[in-house]
Amino acid sequence: MFKFIKQYAETIDNVNVYPLFSLFIFLVFFVVLLYLVIKMDKKRVDELSNIPFEKEVDKTELFC
């Protein structure tokens, strides 16, 4: 199976662009995620961190 994939990948022009593009998407995603987490309101973080300790949770409030 790997031999087939390797032979197919060798025939594609500019195949070295795909790993770089994938790495770029990966990095952008995690940088944006990190930014959102850092900028998140601290009250909201405390509220979300206490969810496992609450007895009854209204699930509609979680995504507001």
N, C-alpha and C positions, 0 to 999 in steps of 0.2 A: 504494500500500500504506500509506504513512504517513498519507495523507488519511483512509483508512478507520479506522485506529487512533485518529487524533485525534478524528474524529467520534464514535467509540464511547466514548472516554475522557471526552468532554464530557457524555455522557448519564449517567454514573455519579455517584451522589450521594456526596459527601465523597471525591472522588478525590484530594484533596490529602493524605489520610492515608497512602496507600500509599508515596509517596517517603520520608516521615518514618519509617515503620515499617521500610522497607528500610535506611535510614541507621542506625537504631537497631540492627538485627540485625548490620549490618556492623561497627559500632563495638564492640558487645559481643563479637563473635567475635574481633576483633583485640586487644581488651583482655585477654580470657581467654588468648589465645595468648601475648601478651607476658608475662603473669603466669607462665604455665607455663614459658616459656623462662628467665625470670629466676630462678625457684625451682629450675630443673633442677640436679641434682648436678653439680659441676664434673668429677668423675671420669668421669661418663657422657658429658659433652661432649667430654672428651679422647679417650675410647674411640671415640666416633662420628666424631670428626674424623680419626682415624687409619685408618679403614676403607679409604679408597682406596689406602693405602700397603701394606696387608697383602696377601700373595700369595694366601692361602687363607682364605676367610671362611665360617664356618658360619652360614647364613642364619637358623637357628632362634634363635641368640643375639641377633640384632638386635632382636627384638620382645619380649624378656623383661624 
